[in-house]
Amino acid sequence: MWENRFFDVLFFRRSHTIEKNMKIALLGYGKMGRAIEQLASEEGDEVVLRADSGTSTEAARAFLQRADVAIEFSRPESAFDNIRLSLETGVPIVCGTTAWLDRLGEAKALCAKHQGALLYASNFSIGVNLFFALNRYLAALMSAQAQYVVQMEEIHHTQKLDAPSGTAISLAEDILKQLPTLRKWVNREAAGASELPILSKREGRAPGTHQVQYRSAVDSITIRHEAHSREGFARGALQAAHWIVGRQGYFEMKDMLGF
């Protein structure tokens, strides 16, 4: 039964003990990088590299060689090069930068070539990944309910570079797999029944809200996730960094969580 699988997810058992006191390279040292560094310090890890746009490739490579794992939160135009550098250096990497996935196939190939490890997630929050699971299950139920029309909304701070968010795209792609009448998502109001609209808003300092709503003539069904701070994202990324050490291959959060 789905209910049993869901509670298995809530109380998942890790397949091996997570290593402590790790040396971490931060590829991207913005707000997320700083939040991860603070948590890492509290948990006894050491940050050996804080790479930003002013860090040379040579310097980053030298410090990467001292690291057990890399955590990548940079910019879309930098993400693939950071992943390549880490894999070429033999350092496993977790990546949370979005809007670069046109090169994901290349990244997976590099991972296989160097027998490395890469974990990509559009969102590292444990709560969001539970939300992903709820979204997939609800979409499967709604595939037989043609009277409902679905739409999405995402709200983020004004400094967020991409729209829609990577999290919103992940939610939308999972819905498209389940609802045969939908052909694509659009970042606007739907122009026809085959489009899934994602409405993006940029407001103040909002860390992130995602909502999926199914509406019929008589009622509405809504699921919603609202982040209260960046800590959930940073904590999930740090947990993923500990988890990936010693593994080989390409992974996503569902692998770590046992979905």
PyMOL commands that set and color helices and strands:
alter all, ss='L'
color gray80, all
select helices_A, chain A and resi 2-10+31-42+57-64+76-89+101-113+126-142+166-178+231-244+253-257
alter helices_A, ss='H'
color red, helices_A
select strands_A, chain A and resi 23-27+46-51+69-72+93-95+117-120+149-156+184-186+195-202+209-215+220-226+249-251
alter strands_A, ss='S'
color yellow, strands_A
deselect
rebuild
show_as cartoon
